[in-house]
């Protein structure tokens, strides 16, 4: 059982920065596809950014140029550097870990970390 654990959320003013971390204790971390998702009240959970084992990344259009996802396989951890935060980035941010080729629904979810951006 893989249990991702997120950290780094908090309250920040608009224009500020936060860095989220997600650790996943699995021997096969280096091959896992890792992603950050977010959900705000009344909205569906949405992809923020994802990174595959080879390091390729993809981002939601709303965060391109502001957020950066990265991974450290030795530490079995991914990061989400969030800059130029906006109030609309306020949400619970979740980490997902899944084997390549599997759908997100077959992945493992963390408990989430709250990010609140004040205007």
Rosetta blueprint (number, residue, H / E / L):
1 X L
2 X L
3 X L
4 X L
5 X E
6 X E
7 X E
8 X L
9 X L
10 X E
11 X E
12 X E
13 X E
14 X L
15 X L
16 X L
17 X L
18 X E
19 X E
20 X E
21 X E
22 X E
23 X E
24 X L
25 X L
26 X L
27 X L
28 X L
29 X H
30 X H
31 X H
32 X L
33 X E
34 X E
35 X E
36 X E
37 X E
38 X E
39 X E
40 X L
41 X L
42 X L
43 X L
44 X L
45 X L
46 X E
47 X E
48 X E
49 X E
50 X E
51 X E
52 X L
53 X L
54 X L
55 X L
56 X L
57 X E
58 X E
59 X E
60 X L
61 X H
62 X H
63 X H
64 X L
65 X L
66 X L
67 X E
68 X E
69 X E
70 X E
71 X E
72 X E
73 X L
74 X L
75 X L
76 X L
77 X E
78 X E
79 X E
80 X E
81 X E
82 X E
83 X L
84 X L
85 X L
86 X L
87 X H
88 X H
89 X H
90 X L
91 X E
92 X E
93 X E
94 X E
95 X E
96 X E
97 X E
98 X E
99 X L
100 X L
101 X L
102 X L
103 X L
104 X H
105 X H
106 X H
107 X L
108 X E
109 X E
110 X L
111 X L
112 X L
113 X E
114 X E
115 X E
116 X E
117 X E
118 X E
119 X L
